Amino acid sequence: MNWESFIGGVGSFDTTSVIYPSNRILMTDAFLDAQRQQGDPLADEAIDRLLETEGADSAKALFNQLIGEIEMPEASFPPSMQDFFETTRQLPAEADWQKIRVAQDLFLDHGPKFLVFLYYKSLPQLYCCANGAEVLTRTGRLSRQGDDMEIFARRIAETGQFLMEVMQKGGLQPGGQGIQAIQKVRLIHASIRRFTGRQNWDGEALGVPVNQEDLAVTLMTFSVSMVDALRQFGVAVAPDREEAFYHCWKNIGLLLGCSPEMIPDDLASGRKLLEQILDRQAAPSEPGKLLTKALLNFADHTLKGRLKPVPPFLISELIGQERAQMLDIQPPAGCLGIWLPAFLSSLLQLGERLEDKFEGPMDLLIEELGRQTVKAMVGYFDKFEKRSFAVSGQMTRRWNM
């Protein structure tokens, strides 16, 4: 499949000066460069207050707790943090709850596929962003030197857990599990800015750690990339459901600390922003290659049988060979690389027809890949976390887990 033909020739799109009609923002390179120097004032101020009231040692201990535990009840935070929790307890007032329910229904329909797309499209796209990959490796959350795959396995499990917590029914209600997950991630980002940004960090070249451009491209990979991956494999989704999915993530992004001016209002504009930032930031880098190697090693340790050779081909198909090569992904030559994309696409399309007819998900290759991945995450969480990897009862029933 050709990415440029899929999105209507965006490969020739002039991304140096773009007006997104939905919110009338002029996205020049100068504007985006400035956004790389911007953090998240609300969360950053919360961490600053924590440092003032509790001291640096206590603040760092809290950061270690944040990245080491799945759940951290609000009551476990010091009083100086309560204003932050009160302000971020619910989605923005403009959130359309009917669209959010539609988005969560879409996720329920395609959950195993979305998990596969998260690991083999969204994350690799982020690893292509050389400056952003630097902070991921620097914080030590996604990889370490050597073969310490347990740390990376925990991180990708956390990412999948976050996706399921925000997309489960009720997860985004005030105080819901999804809201708590968003609050935790936002504080982690602020802690990274505070601690990483002061340790031999070239802010002029790299920008502020977890800056507004990095937040925006991450949000687009969790929203636009998911919808587009379904399209790439020929899975038909009604346009209003696609827009509802994007609307849901737009509001998640606002609660995560993304600046409103960095979040286009509609899916088409979000797609342009995603490609514009990738055009600016995608480049070969050692951190990006290291993170990708860790992802593929994890897949090799957890997938079974016929699925073992799939991930490199799937990444190449989903993000394009040019960007896959930036990550040092070189799928072996041979017939597998020729027929696998068409095979997966036909399976997905067949699965949609069968699901409509029999009202239940089919045990197709892509579904099997998703289920094996979830099972692997459950195993790692049981070893390293205080709570098992959680899949809601509704999701386990719908996905035949």
C-alpha positions in Angstrom: 0.0 0.0 0.0 1.2 3.5 -0.8 0.9 6.0 2.1 0.8 9.0 -0.2 -2.0 7.6 -2.3 -3.9 6.6 0.9 -4.0 10.1 2.3 -4.5 11.9 -1.0 -1.0 13.0 -1.8 0.1 14.4 1.5 3.6 13.5 0.6 3.8 16.5 -1.7 2.0 18.7 0.9 3.9 21.9 1.8 4.5 21.6 5.5 6.6 24.7 6.1 3.5 26.9 6.5 0.2 25.2 7.1 -3.2 26.7 8.1 -5.5 24.2 9.7 -9.0 25.5 8.7 -10.7 24.1 11.8 -8.8 26.3 14.3 -7.1 28.8 12.0 -3.6 28.2 13.4 -0.6 29.0 11.2 1.7 26.0 11.8 5.0 27.4 10.6 8.3 25.8 11.4 9.1 28.8 13.6 5.9 28.2 15.5 6.6 24.5 16.0 10.2 25.3 17.0 8.8 27.6 19.7 6.5 24.9 20.9 9.6 22.7 21.5 10.5 25.1 24.3 7.2 24.9 26.0 6.2 22.4 28.7 3.0 22.0 30.7 2.6 25.0 33.1 0.0 23.4 35.3 1.8 20.1 36.0 5.2 21.8 36.0 4.0 24.2 38.8 2.6 21.2 40.7 6.1 19.6 40.7 7.7 22.9 41.6 5.4 23.2 44.7 6.2 19.6 45.6 9.9 20.5 45.5 9.4 23.6 47.7 7.2 21.8 50.3 8.7 18.3 50.4 12.3 18.8 49.1 14.2 17.3 46.3 14.6 13.8 47.8 10.9 13.4 48.5 10.1 14.6 45.0 12.5 12.1 43.4 11.0 9.4 45.6 7.6 10.2 44.3 8.8 10.2 40.7 10.2 6.7 41.3 6.9 5.6 42.7 5.1 7.1 39.7 7.1 5.1 37.2 7.2 1.9 39.4 3.6 1.4 40.3 0.4 1.1 38.3 -1.9 2.7 40.8 -1.2 5.6 43.1 -4.3 6.8 45.0 -4.7 10.5 45.2 -4.5 10.3 49.0 -0.9 9.1 48.7 0.2 12.4 47.4 1.1 15.3 49.7 -1.4 18.2 50.3 0.6 20.5 48.0 -0.5 18.3 45.0 -4.3 18.5 45.7 -4.9 21.6 43.6 -3.5 19.7 40.6 -5.8 16.8 41.2 -8.8 19.0 41.7 -8.2 20.8 38.4 -7.6 17.7 36.4 -10.4 15.5 37.8 -12.5 15.5 34.6 -12.4 16.1 30.9 -12.9 19.6 29.5 -16.4 21.0 29.6 -16.6 21.0 25.8 -16.2 17.2 25.6 -19.1 15.5 23.7 -20.0 12.5 25.8 -22.0 10.9 22.9 -18.9 11.0 20.7 -16.8 9.6 23.6 -19.2 6.7 23.9 -19.0 6.1 20.2 -15.2 6.1 20.4 -15.2 3.6 23.3 -17.5 1.4 21.3 -15.1 1.5 18.4 -12.3 0.5 20.6 -14.4 -2.3 22.0 -15.0 -3.5 18.5 -11.4 -3.5 17.4 -9.4 -3.6 20.7 -6.9 -6.3 19.8 -6.2 -4.6 16.4 -5.7 -1.3 18.2 -3.2 -2.9 20.6 -1.2 -4.3 17.6 -1.3 -0.9 15.9 -0.1 0.8 19.1 3.0 -1.4 19.3 3.8 -1.7 15.6 2.7 1.7 14.2 2.3 4.4 17.0 5.4 3.6 19.0 7.7 3.1 15.9 6.5 6.5 14.6 7.5 8.1 17.8 10.8 6.3 17.8 11.4 7.9 14.3 11.4 11.3 16.0 15.1 11.5 16.9 14.8 14.3 19.4 11.9 12.7 21.2 13.5 9.3 21.2 16.5 10.9 23.1 14.3 11.7 26.1 12.7 8.3 26.1 16.1 6.6 26.4 17.5 9.2 28.7 14.8 8.7 31.3 15.5 5.0 31.2 11.8 4.1 31.0 11.8 2.4 27.6 15.2 0.8 27.5 18.4 0.3 29.3 21.9 -0.7 28.3 22.4 -4.4 28.0 19.6 -7.0 27.7 17.4 -5.8 30.5 14.2 -6.6 28.6 12.1 -6.8 31.7 12.2 -3.0 32.1 11.0 -2.5 28.5 8.3 -5.1 28.8 6.9 -3.3 31.8 6.8 0.0 29.9 5.0 -1.4 26.8 2.6 -3.1 29.1 2.0 0.2 30.9 1.3 1.8 27.5 -1.3 -0.8 26.6 -2.8 -0.6 30.1 -3.1 3.2 29.7 -4.9 2.7 26.3 -7.4 0.3 27.8 -8.0 2.3 30.9 -8.9 5.5 29.0 -11.0 3.6 26.4 -13.0 1.4 28.7 -16.6 2.3 29.4 -16.7 4.7 32.3 -12.9 5.2 32.3 -13.2 8.9 31.4 -15.9 9.7 33.9 -14.8 12.1 36.7 -12.4 10.1 39.0 -12.5 7.1 36.6 -9.5 4.8 36.1 -8.7 6.5 32.8 -8.7 10.0 34.4 -6.4 8.7 37.1 -4.1 7.2 34.5 -4.0 10.6 32.6 -3.2 12.4 35.8 -0.3 10.0 36.6 1.2 10.3 33.1 1.0 14.1 33.2 2.9 14.2 36.5 5.5 11.8 35.1 6.0 14.1 32.1 6.4 17.1 34.5 8.9 15.1 36.6 10.9 14.2 33.5 11.1 17.9 32.5 12.2 18.9 36.0 14.9 16.2 36.5 16.0 15.2 33.0 16.1 18.8 31.9 18.8 19.7 34.4 21.2 16.8 33.7 23.4 17.5 30.7 20.4 18.2 28.5 20.9 20.3 25.3 17.6 22.3 25.5 18.5 24.4 22.5 19.0 21.5 20.2 16.5 19.0 21.7 13.8 21.3 23.1 12.3 21.0 26.6 11.9 17.3 27.5 8.4 16.2 26.7 7.6 19.5 25.0 4.5 20.6 23.3 5.5 19.3 19.8 6.4 15.9 21.3 3.1 15.8 23.2 1.2 16.7 20.0 2.8 14.0 17.8 2.3 11.4 20.6 -1.4 12.4 20.7 -1.7 12.1 17.0 -0.2 8.6 16.9 -2.7 7.5 19.5 -5.6 8.9 17.5 -4.9 9.5 13.8 -2.5 6.6 13.4 -5.0 4.1 14.9 -7.8 5.1 12.6 -5.4 5.2 9.6 -4.1 1.7 10.4 -7.6 0.3 10.1 -7.9 2.1 6.8 -4.5 0.7 5.6 -5.8 -2.8 6.1 -9.2 -2.2 4.5 -11.3 -2.2 7.7 -14.3 -0.1 7.0 -15.2 2.4 9.7 -17.9 5.0 9.3 -16.5 8.6 9.1 -18.5 9.7 12.1 -17.0 7.0 14.2 -13.5 8.0 13.1 -14.2 11.6 14.0 -15.7 10.5 17.4 -12.5 8.6 18.1 -10.4 11.6 17.3 -12.7 13.9 19.4 -12.2 11.6 22.3 -8.4 11.7 22.1 -8.5 15.4 21.5 -10.0 15.8 25.0 -7.7 13.3 26.5 -4.8 15.3 25.1 -6.1 18.5 26.7 -6.2 16.8 30.0 -2.7 15.4 29.4 -1.4 18.9 29.2 -1.3 19.5 25.4 -1.8 23.1 24.5 -5.2 23.7 22.8 -3.4 25.5 19.9 -1.5 22.3 19.2 -4.5 20.1 18.8 -6.4 20.5 15.5 -10.1 20.2 15.7 -10.8 17.4 13.2 -9.2 14.2 12.0 -8.1 15.5 8.6 -6.3 18.4 10.2 -4.8 16.1 12.8 -3.5 13.9 10.0 -1.8 16.9 8.4 -0.2 17.8 11.7 1.1 14.3 12.3 2.7 14.2 8.9 4.1 17.7 9.3 5.8 16.9 12.6 7.1 13.6 11.3 8.6 15.4 8.3 10.3 17.8 10.7 11.5 15.3 13.3 11.9 11.9 11.7 15.6 10.9 11.2 17.8 8.0 11.9 19.1 8.0 15.5 20.8 5.6 17.9 18.1 6.1 20.6 15.3 5.3 18.0 17.1 2.2 16.8 17.7 1.1 20.4 14.0 1.5 21.3 13.0 -0.4 18.2 15.4 -3.2 18.9 13.9 -3.5 22.4 10.4 -3.6 20.9 11.3 -6.4 18.5 13.2 -8.3 21.1 10.1 -8.2 23.3 7.9 -9.4 20.4 10.4 -12.2 19.7 10.3 -13.3 23.4 6.5 -13.3 23.6 5.0 -14.3 20.2 4.7 -17.9 19.2 4.8 -20.0 16.1 3.8 -18.4 12.9 3.6 -14.9 14.4 7.3 -14.6 15.3 8.4 -13.2 12.0 5.5 -10.8 11.6 6.5 -7.6 13.6 9.2 -6.2 11.3 7.1 -6.7 8.2 4.1 -5.2 10.0 6.1 -2.1 11.1 7.4 -1.6 7.6 3.9 -1.8 6.2 2.3 0.5 8.8 4.9 3.3 8.8 6.5 2.9 5.4 9.8 1.4 4.4 11.7 4.7 4.4 10.9 5.4 8.1 11.3 1.7 9.0 14.8 1.9 7.7 15.5 4.9 10.0 14.8 2.4 12.8 17.2 -0.1 11.3 14.3 -2.4 10.3 15.4 -4.5 7.4 12.8 -7.3 6.8 14.5 -10.4 5.3 14.1 -10.7 1.5 11.7 -13.4 0.3 8.1 -14.1 -0.5 6.9 -13.4 3.1 7.5 -9.7 2.7 5.6 -9.7 -0.6 2.4 -11.5 0.4 2.2 -10.7 4.1 0.6 -7.2 3.8 -2.1 -8.4 1.4 -2.7 -11.5 3.5 -3.2 -9.5 6.7 -5.5 -7.0 4.8 -7.6 -9.8 3.5 -7.8 -11.4 6.9 -8.9 -8.2 8.5 -11.6 -7.5 5.9 -12.9 -11.1 6.1 -12.9 -10.7 9.9 -15.1 -7.6 9.7 -17.6 -9.4 7.5 -17.7 -12.5 9.8 -17.9 -10.3 12.9 -21.0 -8.6 11.5 -22.6 -11.9 10.6 -21.8 -13.9 13.8 -21.7 -11.0 16.3 -18.3 -12.1 17.7 -14.6 -11.6 16.9 -13.0 -14.2 14.7 -9.7 -15.9 15.6 -7.8 -14.3 12.8 -4.1 -13.7 12.7 -4.2 -10.1 13.7 -6.5 -10.9 16.6 -4.3 -13.7 17.7 -1.3 -11.3 17.6 -3.2 -8.9 19.8 -4.2 -11.6 22.3 -0.7 -13.0 22.5 0.6 -9.6 23.2 -1.9 -9.0 26.0 -1.1 -12.3 27.6 2.6 -11.5 27.5 1.9 -8.1 29.2 -0.1 -9.9 31.9 2.8 -12.2 32.6 5.3 -9.4 33.0 3.0 -7.3 35.1 2.4 -10.2 37.5 6.2 -10.4 38.0 7.0 -6.7 38.4 4.0 -4.7 39.5 1.7 -4.6 42.5 -1.3 -5.2 40.4 -1.9 -7.5 37.5 -2.4 -6.1 34.0 -6.1 -5.4 33.9 -8.5 -6.1 31.1 -12.1 -5.2 31.8 -14.7 -8.0 31.9 -16.5 -6.4 28.9 -13.3 -6.4 26.9 -12.4 -10.0 27.8 -15.8 -11.2 26.7 -15.9 -9.1 23.5 -12.3 -10.2 22.5 -12.7 -13.9 23.5 -9.8 -13.5 26.0 
